[in-house]
Amino acid sequence: MLRRILIALILVNSLSVFSYANQEQANEEWDPVSAGTLTTWTAPLCAKGEFVIQPFFFYNRTRGSFDADGKYHGLAKSQRKDQYQEQLFMQYGITDRLEIDAQAVYQENYIKQEGASAHKNGFGDSYLFLRYCALEEKGWLPHLTGLFQLKMPTGKYQHLNPDKLETDSMGSGSWDPGLGFILTKKFKPFLFHADAVFSFPQKVMVDGVKTRYASYTNYDFGVEYFLPKGFNLMLEANGYLQGDTWQDGQRTVSTAVNYLTVSPGIGWSCDKVQFLLAYQRVVAGVNTDANDSIVLTGVYTF
């Protein structure tokens, strides 16, 4: 009896090892292409000398807001707040393990409240990124990439026109360096991504007031499910956490900001181009707008 049990255990263990080996071999050979997730970073970099361009088109509509206690308040029927936003994200492979990226934003803001309306358009804050692949996926280990980012205050942030109802506010005014990490793991037919980025705003003078925005954290999780004929489904969750602002050395209470966004989407891809259509919704937060967004993005590789 004992001999039979030992033989059975050996067979089960052998089958498990064989199944694991087959799965890992399938993962190594499986290399799907897609536009990726919307906000969550993906760890693999572009190849040396490769240039990738990715435009994003957002339509954001505010349905309400979350107050300092996290309570939701819907907009009145007479109020409306919309935004069209165009982003351009570019990547260039310096080496197979080192990549430099840049992102520019142009936005059009519209608001209507209590019989008054306003509209303004302009450039928002811009970003530079440097990403380094520290570990390529192997066995159960994920693909790991380190990230350095710098937010640059290219958007208007002071001397706002009262008649514009804050539609002319395009940025924060601060230089924000940041560090983070990105993880990606294949498990056919799924592709999992996660990241966390920690940013540290520098002091800035806003309309004569010495202002220090609190450090903030972006954290994201996304998964892609690949279907036949180049299609894939995407689902992600994006979070943001930031403490109170300081002005002239004094903490401004109840100015902390946080929110959680969820986003499903569908994509289609081939080797040269990839597309993704998605819907974003802010489901919870503090001191933030509750937005619903439609997003379209495409990727082209030179």
KEKE-3310 file (N, C-alpha, C; in steps of 0.2 Angstrom, whole numbers, plus 5000, padded with zeros to 4 digits):
npx = (5004:5009:5019:5012:5006:5017:5022:5011:5012:5024:5021:5011:5018:5027:5019:5015:5027:5029:5018:5020:5033:5028:5019:5028:5036:5027:5023:5035:5037:5025:5021:5012:5005:4999:4990:4992:4988:4978:4982:4990:5007:5017:5029:5039:5051:5054:5063:5081:5085:5072:5057:5043:5026:5012:4996:4983:4966:4954:4938:4931:4918:4911:4901:4899:4905:4917:4918:4927:4925:4924:4911:4899:4893:4881:4881:4871:4856:4857:4870:4886:4901:4914:4928:4940:4953:4970:4983:5000:5011:5028:5041:5058:5070:5085:5095:5093:5089:5087:5077:5070:5057:5043:5029:5016:5003:4987:4973:4955:4944:4928:4914:4899:4888:4875:4869:4880:4894:4910:4925:4941:4956:4972:4990:4994:5003:5019:5029:5044:5052:5062:5067:5072:5076:5077:5075:5071:5057:5057:5054:5044:5047:5043:5043:5053:5054:5062:5058:5061:5054:5049:5039:5034:5031:5022:5009:4997:4995:4993:4988:4974:4959:4945:4933:4934:4930:4939:4942:4954:4964:4977:4988:4999:5010:5022:5038:5040:5049:5050:5050:5048:5042:5039:5029:5027:5018:5017:5004:4998:4981:4983:4989:4997:4999:5007:5010:5019:5021:5031:5030:5037:5033:5041:5044:5034:5029:5013:5003:5009:5010:5019:5020:5018:5015:5009:5018:5015:5006:5005:4996:4994:4985:4983:4975:4976:4967:4969:4961:4956:4961:4968:4961:4958:4954:4953:4956:4957:4963:4965:4974:4976:4985:4987:4993:4988:4990:5003:5004:5013:5020:5010:4999:4986:4971:4961:4963:4968:4970:4962:4959:4950:4950:4941:4943:4937:4940:4942:4952:4962:4975:4989:5006:5011:5003:4992:4977:4965:4950:4942:4933:4932:4930:4928:4926:4927:4933:4942:4940:4939:4934:4921:4922:4917:4924:4928:4939:4951:4965:4980:4994:5009:5023:5040)
npy = (4994:5006:5008:5010:5022:5030:5029:5035:5048:5052:5052:5062:5073:5073:5076:5088:5096:5094:5100:5113:5116:5116:5126:5137:5137:5139:5152:5159:5158:5164:5180:5193:5207:5223:5238:5241:5245:5259:5269:5262:5257:5247:5235:5229:5236:5247:5242:5244:5259:5260:5269:5275:5280:5287:5293:5300:5301:5310:5311:5320:5320:5328:5322:5325:5328:5323:5327:5334:5324:5313:5311:5310:5322:5326:5335:5349:5351:5362:5364:5361:5352:5349:5341:5341:5332:5330:5319:5316:5303:5298:5286:5281:5269:5269:5259:5241:5240:5252:5266:5282:5293:5304:5315:5325:5337:5343:5353:5356:5365:5366:5374:5377:5386:5391:5400:5406:5404:5397:5395:5388:5384:5376:5371:5358:5352:5345:5329:5320:5305:5292:5275:5259:5243:5231:5218:5204:5194:5178:5161:5160:5173:5191:5203:5217:5234:5249:5266:5284:5299:5316:5329:5343:5361:5366:5371:5383:5391:5401:5419:5418:5421:5428:5428:5417:5406:5396:5388:5391:5386:5376:5368:5363:5371:5367:5359:5342:5329:5311:5293:5276:5259:5246:5231:5217:5202:5187:5176:5165:5165:5178:5194:5203:5218:5230:5244:5257:5274:5287:5303:5320:5335:5351:5367:5381:5397:5404:5415:5425:5418:5407:5390:5373:5358:5342:5327:5314:5298:5287:5273:5258:5245:5232:5221:5211:5202:5191:5188:5178:5183:5195:5203:5210:5211:5223:5228:5239:5247:5262:5272:5286:5296:5309:5321:5335:5353:5365:5382:5397:5392:5387:5373:5369:5364:5349:5348:5338:5325:5312:5298:5284:5275:5266:5255:5248:5240:5238:5231:5231:5223:5223:5218:5231:5242:5247:5247:5255:5256:5263:5265:5276:5278:5287:5281:5283:5295:5309:5326:5328:5328:5319:5310:5304:5295:5294:5285:5285:5277:5274:5265:5267:5261:5265)
npz = (5000:5004:4995:4983:4986:4987:4973:4967:4972:4966:4953:4952:4956:4945:4934:4938:4937:4924:4918:4923:4916:4903:4903:4906:4895:4885:4888:4886:4872:4868:4863:4863:4855:4858:4862:4875:4892:4898:4908:4917:4917:4906:4908:4898:4886:4871:4857:4854:4846:4841:4837:4845:4843:4851:4851:4862:4864:4874:4880:4893:4905:4918:4931:4944:4961:4973:4990:5004:5014:5007:5002:4989:4977:4966:4950:4947:4937:4929:4927:4920:4915:4905:4896:4883:4878:4872:4871:4868:4867:4867:4863:4864:4860:4868:4872:4872:4884:4890:4890:4883:4886:4882:4886:4880:4883:4877:4880:4881:4890:4896:4904:4913:4923:4934:4925:4919:4907:4901:4892:4888:4881:4880:4883:4894:4909:4906:4903:4906:4904:4910:4908:4914:4911:4923:4925:4915:4911:4918:4921:4935:4939:4936:4923:4926:4928:4931:4934:4931:4932:4927:4930:4921:4923:4912:4909:4911:4927:4936:4939:4935:4925:4932:4925:4917:4925:4930:4920:4913:4920:4919:4924:4938:4942:4948:4948:4947:4952:4951:4956:4952:4950:4938:4934:4924:4919:4910:4907:4899:4892:4897:4902:4914:4923:4934:4943:4953:4957:4964:4968:4970:4973:4970:4979:4974:4968:4969:4962:4971:4983:4993:4989:4993:4987:4992:4993:4981:4976:4963:4959:4950:4942:4930:4918:4903:4891:4879:4863:4849:4832:4833:4843:4859:4877:4890:4907:4920:4936:4943:4955:4966:4978:4988:5000:5011:5005:5008:5012:5012:5023:5031:5034:5024:5028:5025:5011:5005:4992:4984:4973:4965:4950:4938:4923:4909:4893:4875:4862:4846:4837:4826:4820:4816:4820:4834:4842:4855:4863:4876:4892:4906:4923:4938:4953:4967:4979:4986:4988:4974:4956:4950:4936:4920:4906:4889:4880:4867:4859:4850:4843:4834:4827:4822)
capx = (5000:5014:5023:5007:5005:5023:5022:5006:5014:5029:5017:5007:5023:5030:5014:5015:5033:5029:5013:5024:5037:5025:5016:5033:5038:5022:5024:5041:5036:5020:5023:5006:5005:4993:4991:4993:4983:4977:4986:4995:5013:5019:5037:5043:5053:5055:5070:5086:5084:5065:5054:5035:5022:5005:4992:4977:4960:4950:4932:4929:4912:4910:4894:4898:4912:4918:4920:4933:4924:4922:4904:4897:4887:4880:4880:4864:4854:4859:4878:4889:4908:4917:4935:4943:4961:4974:4990:5005:5016:5033:5046:5064:5075:5092:5098:5087:5087:5086:5072:5068:5050:5040:5022:5013:4995:4983:4966:4950:4940:4921:4910:4892:4885:4871:4868:4887:4898:4916:4929:4948:4961:4979:4994:4994:5010:5022:5032:5049:5053:5068:5065:5077:5074:5081:5075:5067:5053:5060:5051:5039:5049:5040:5047:5054:5057:5063:5056:5062:5049:5049:5033:5037:5025:5021:5002:4995:4993:4992:4985:4968:4954:4939:4928:4934:4928:4945:4944:4961:4969:4980:4993:5000:5015:5027:5042:5038:5052:5047:5053:5043:5043:5033:5029:5023:5019:5013:5001:4994:4981:4982:4995:4996:5003:5006:5015:5018:5026:5031:5032:5039:5033:5045:5040:5032:5026:5007:5000:5013:5010:5024:5015:5021:5010:5011:5020:5009:5008:5000:4997:4989:4984:4979:4976:4974:4965:4969:4957:4958:4961:4970:4957:4960:4950:4957:4953:4962:4961:4971:4973:4980:4985:4991:4991:4987:4994:5005:5004:5017:5022:5005:4995:4979:4968:4956:4965:4971:4966:4963:4953:4950:4947:4941:4942:4937:4941:4943:4958:4963:4982:4994:5013:5013:4998:4988:4971:4962:4944:4940:4929:4935:4925:4930:4921:4928:4938:4941:4941:4940:4929:4918:4922:4916:4928:4929:4946:4954:4972:4983:5001:5013:5031:5044)
capy = (5000:5012:5008:5012:5029:5034:5029:5040:5055:5054:5053:5068:5078:5073:5079:5096:5099:5094:5106:5120:5117:5117:5133:5142:5137:5143:5160:5162:5158:5169:5187:5196:5214:5227:5245:5241:5248:5266:5272:5257:5256:5240:5234:5229:5242:5246:5239:5249:5263:5260:5275:5273:5286:5285:5298:5298:5306:5309:5316:5319:5323:5328:5321:5327:5328:5320:5332:5332:5318:5307:5311:5311:5327:5327:5342:5351:5350:5368:5364:5356:5353:5345:5343:5337:5331:5326:5318:5313:5300:5295:5282:5279:5265:5271:5253:5237:5240:5259:5270:5288:5294:5311:5316:5332:5337:5349:5352:5361:5365:5370:5374:5380:5385:5397:5405:5408:5398:5399:5390:5389:5379:5377:5366:5356:5350:5340:5324:5317:5298:5287:5269:5255:5236:5228:5210:5202:5189:5172:5157:5164:5180:5195:5208:5222:5240:5255:5272:5290:5304:5323:5333:5350:5365:5370:5373:5389:5389:5407:5424:5416:5426:5426:5427:5410:5401:5392:5384:5393:5382:5370:5364:5365:5376:5364:5353:5336:5323:5305:5287:5271:5253:5243:5224:5214:5195:5184:5169:5164:5171:5184:5198:5207:5224:5234:5249:5262:5280:5291:5310:5324:5342:5356:5373:5386:5403:5404:5422:5428:5413:5401:5384:5367:5353:5336:5321:5310:5292:5284:5266:5255:5237:5231:5215:5211:5195:5191:5184:5177:5188:5202:5207:5209:5214:5226:5230:5242:5251:5267:5276:5292:5298:5316:5325:5343:5358:5370:5389:5402:5388:5384:5368:5370:5358:5347:5349:5331:5323:5305:5295:5278:5275:5259:5256:5242:5242:5233:5233:5227:5225:5219:5220:5238:5247:5244:5252:5253:5260:5262:5269:5277:5281:5289:5278:5285:5300:5315:5333:5327:5328:5312:5310:5298:5297:5289:5286:5281:5277:5270:5265:5266:5260:5267)
capz = (5000:5005:4989:4979:4988:4985:4966:4965:4973:4961:4946:4953:4956:4938:4930:4940:4934:4916:4917:4924:4911:4897:4904:4905:4888:4881:4890:4883:4865:4867:4863:4860:4854:4860:4864:4882:4896:4897:4913:4920:4913:4904:4909:4892:4883:4864:4855:4853:4839:4839:4839:4845:4845:4854:4853:4866:4864:4879:4882:4900:4907:4925:4933:4951:4964:4980:4995:5009:5018:5002:5000:4982:4976:4959:4947:4946:4930:4925:4927:4915:4915:4900:4894:4878:4880:4867:4873:4863:4871:4863:4866:4860:4863:4868:4871:4873:4891:4892:4885:4885:4884:4883:4885:4880:4884:4875:4883:4880:4895:4896:4910:4913:4930:4936:4919:4916:4904:4899:4888:4887:4878:4880:4884:4901:4911:4901:4906:4903:4908:4909:4910:4913:4912:4928:4925:4910:4913:4917:4925:4939:4940:4931:4920:4931:4925:4935:4931:4933:4929:4929:4927:4920:4923:4905:4909:4915:4934:4940:4936:4931:4924:4935:4920:4914:4929:4931:4914:4911:4924:4915:4927:4945:4942:4951:4945:4951:4950:4954:4955:4952:4947:4934:4934:4919:4919:4905:4909:4893:4887:4901:4903:4920:4924:4940:4944:4958:4956:4970:4966:4976:4970:4973:4980:4969:4970:4965:4964:4977:4989:4993:4989:4993:4986:4996:4989:4979:4974:4958:4959:4945:4941:4924:4915:4896:4890:4872:4859:4842:4826:4835:4848:4866:4882:4895:4913:4925:4941:4944:4961:4967:4985:4990:5007:5011:5003:5012:5009:5016:5029:5035:5031:5022:5030:5020:5004:5002:4986:4982:4969:4962:4943:4935:4916:4904:4886:4870:4857:4841:4835:4822:4822:4815:4823:4839:4844:4861:4865:4883:4896:4912:4928:4944:4957:4974:4980:4991:4984:4966:4952:4948:4929:4915:4901:4883:4878:4861:4858:4845:4843:4828:4828:4816)
cpx = (5004:5018:5019:5006:5011:5024:5017:5008:5019:5026:5014:5013:5026:5025:5014:5021:5032:5024:5016:5029:5034:5022:5022:5036:5033:5022:5030:5040:5030:5022:5018:5008:4999:4995:4992:4987:4983:4982:4991:5001:5014:5027:5041:5045:5053:5062:5075:5085:5077:5062:5046:5032:5015:5001:4986:4972:4955:4944:4930:4923:4911:4903:4893:4905:4911:4921:4925:4932:4922:4915:4903:4892:4887:4879:4872:4862:4856:4866:4880:4897:4911:4924:4936:4950:4964:4981:4994:5011:5021:5038:5052:5068:5082:5097:5092:5085:5085:5082:5070:5061:5048:5033:5020:5006:4993:4976:4962:4945:4933:4917:4904:4889:4881:4871:4875:4890:4905:4920:4936:4951:4968:4983:4994:5002:5012:5027:5038:5050:5059:5067:5071:5075:5079:5081:5069:5063:5056:5057:5045:5041:5046:5045:5047:5057:5057:5061:5058:5057:5050:5043:5036:5031:5024:5014:5001:4992:4992:4989:4979:4963:4948:4933:4928:4932:4933:4946:4951:4966:4971:4985:4994:5005:5022:5031:5041:5043:5049:5051:5047:5046:5037:5034:5025:5024:5014:5010:4996:4987:4980:4989:4993:5001:5002:5012:5014:5023:5025:5034:5033:5039:5038:5041:5039:5028:5019:5004:5003:5013:5014:5020:5020:5016:5013:5014:5014:5011:5002:5001:4992:4990:4980:4980:4973:4972:4965:4965:4959:4958:4963:4967:4960:4955:4955:4953:4958:4959:4967:4969:4978:4979:4989:4988:4989:4992:4997:5006:5007:5018:5017:5001:4988:4975:4962:4957:4968:4966:4967:4957:4955:4946:4947:4940:4942:4938:4942:4948:4958:4971:4984:5001:5014:5009:4994:4983:4968:4956:4942:4936:4932:4930:4928:4925:4921:4933:4937:4944:4943:4934:4927:4917:4920:4920:4928:4936:4948:4961:4974:4991:5004:5020:5034:5050)
cpy = (5006:5013:5012:5020:5033:5035:5035:5047:5057:5055:5060:5074:5079:5077:5086:5099:5099:5100:5112:5121:5119:5124:5138:5143:5141:5150:5163:5163:5163:5176:5191:5204:5217:5234:5246:5243:5256:5270:5268:5256:5249:5240:5233:5235:5241:5244:5245:5252:5263:5266:5274:5279:5284:5291:5295:5303:5305:5314:5314:5323:5322:5327:5323:5328:5324:5325:5329:5326:5312:5306:5313:5317:5327:5334:5343:5351:5356:5369:5359:5357:5347:5346:5338:5337:5327:5325:5315:5310:5297:5292:5281:5275:5267:5264:5248:5237:5247:5263:5277:5290:5302:5311:5323:5332:5344:5348:5358:5360:5369:5369:5379:5380:5392:5402:5408:5402:5401:5393:5392:5383:5381:5371:5365:5355:5345:5335:5322:5310:5295:5280:5264:5248:5233:5221:5209:5195:5182:5167:5161:5171:5185:5199:5214:5228:5246:5261:5279:5295:5311:5327:5340:5355:5370:5372:5379:5388:5395:5413:5422:5421:5424:5424:5420:5404:5395:5387:5386:5390:5376:5366:5366:5370:5373:5359:5347:5330:5317:5298:5281:5264:5250:5235:5222:5206:5192:5177:5168:5162:5178:5188:5203:5212:5227:5239:5254:5268:5285:5298:5315:5332:5347:5363:5378:5392:5404:5411:5425:5424:5408:5395:5378:5361:5346:5331:5317:5303:5290:5277:5263:5248:5236:5224:5215:5203:5195:5186:5183:5183:5195:5206:5205:5213:5217:5228:5233:5246:5256:5271:5281:5295:5304:5319:5332:5347:5362:5377:5394:5398:5386:5379:5370:5364:5356:5348:5343:5329:5315:5302:5288:5277:5268:5260:5250:5245:5236:5235:5228:5228:5220:5221:5227:5243:5243:5249:5250:5258:5258:5267:5270:5280:5281:5286:5280:5290:5305:5321:5332:5327:5320:5312:5303:5300:5292:5291:5282:5282:5273:5270:5263:5266:5261:5262)
cpz = (5000:4998:4983:4980:4985:4977:4964:4966:4968:4955:4946:4952:4949:4934:4931:4937:4927:4914:4917:4918:4904:4897:4903:4898:4883:4882:4886:4876:4863:4868:4860:4859:4855:4861:4871:4886:4895:4902:4916:4915:4912:4905:4903:4888:4875:4863:4854:4846:4837:4842:4839:4847:4846:4856:4857:4865:4869:4879:4889:4902:4915:4927:4940:4954:4971:4985:4999:5013:5013:5000:4993:4982:4968:4956:4946:4938:4925:4925:4922:4915:4910:4898:4888:4879:4875:4870:4868:4867:4866:4866:4861:4864:4863:4867:4872:4880:4894:4887:4888:4882:4886:4882:4885:4880:4881:4877:4881:4885:4894:4902:4909:4920:4931:4931:4916:4913:4902:4896:4887:4885:4879:4882:4892:4903:4906:4906:4902:4907:4906:4912:4909:4915:4917:4927:4919:4913:4912:4923:4928:4940:4934:4928:4924:4928:4930:4931:4935:4929:4931:4926:4927:4920:4917:4905:4913:4922:4939:4936:4932:4931:4927:4931:4917:4919:4930:4925:4911:4915:4921:4918:4934:4946:4945:4947:4950:4949:4954:4952:4956:4949:4943:4934:4928:4920:4914:4909:4904:4894:4891:4901:4908:4921:4930:4940:4950:4957:4961:4968:4971:4973:4974:4974:4974:4971:4966:4967:4970:4983:4988:4994:4989:4993:4989:4991:4987:4976:4969:4959:4954:4944:4935:4921:4908:4895:4882:4868:4852:4837:4828:4840:4855:4871:4887:4901:4917:4930:4943:4951:4962:4974:4985:4996:5006:5008:5008:5009:5014:5023:5033:5031:5030:5023:5025:5013:5001:4997:4985:4978:4967:4955:4941:4927:4912:4897:4881:4864:4852:4839:4830:4823:4821:4819:4828:4841:4851:4862:4872:4886:4903:4917:4935:4949:4965:4974:4985:4987:4977:4963:4950:4940:4926:4909:4895:4881:4871:4860:4853:4845:4836:4829:4821:4816)
residu = (MET:LEU:ARG:ARG:ILE:LEU:ILE:ALA:LEU:ILE:LEU:VAL:ASN:SER:LEU:SER:VAL:PHE:SER:TYR:ALA:ASN:GLN:GLU:GLN:ALA:ASN:GLU:GLU:TRP:ASP:PRO:VAL:SER:ALA:GLY:THR:LEU:THR:THR:TRP:THR:ALA:PRO:LEU:CYS:ALA:LYS:GLY:GLU:PHE:VAL:ILE:GLN:PRO:PHE:PHE:PHE:TYR:ASN:ARG:THR:ARG:GLY:SER:PHE:ASP:ALA:ASP:GLY:LYS:TYR:HIS:GLY:LEU:ALA:LYS:SER:GLN:ARG:LYS:ASP:GLN:TYR:GLN:GLU:GLN:LEU:PHE:MET:GLN:TYR:GLY:ILE:THR:ASP:ARG:LEU:GLU:ILE:ASP:ALA:GLN:ALA:VAL:TYR:GLN:GLU:ASN:TYR:ILE:LYS:GLN:GLU:GLY:ALA:SER:ALA:HIS:LYS:ASN:GLY:PHE:GLY:ASP:SER:TYR:LEU:PHE:LEU:ARG:TYR:CYS:ALA:LEU:GLU:GLU:LYS:GLY:TRP:LEU:PRO:HIS:LEU:THR:GLY:LEU:PHE:GLN:LEU:LYS:MET:PRO:THR:GLY:LYS:TYR:GLN:HIS:LEU:ASN:PRO:ASP:LYS:LEU:GLU:THR:ASP:SER:MET:GLY:SER:GLY:SER:TRP:ASP:PRO:GLY:LEU:GLY:PHE:ILE:LEU:THR:LYS:LYS:PHE:LYS:PRO:PHE:LEU:PHE:HIS:ALA:ASP:ALA:VAL:PHE:SER:PHE:PRO:GLN:LYS:VAL:MET:VAL:ASP:GLY:VAL:LYS:THR:ARG:TYR:ALA:SER:TYR:THR:ASN:TYR:ASP:PHE:GLY:VAL:GLU:TYR:PHE:LEU:PRO:LYS:GLY:PHE:ASN:LEU:MET:LEU:GLU:ALA:ASN:GLY:TYR:LEU:GLN:GLY:ASP:THR:TRP:GLN:ASP:GLY:GLN:ARG:THR:VAL:SER:THR:ALA:VAL:ASN:TYR:LEU:THR:VAL:SER:PRO:GLY:ILE:GLY:TRP:SER:CYS:ASP:LYS:VAL:GLN:PHE:LEU:LEU:ALA:TYR:GLN:ARG:VAL:VAL:ALA:GLY:VAL:ASN:THR:ASP:ALA:ASN:ASP:SER:ILE:VAL:LEU:THR:GLY:VAL:TYR:THR:PHE)
# end
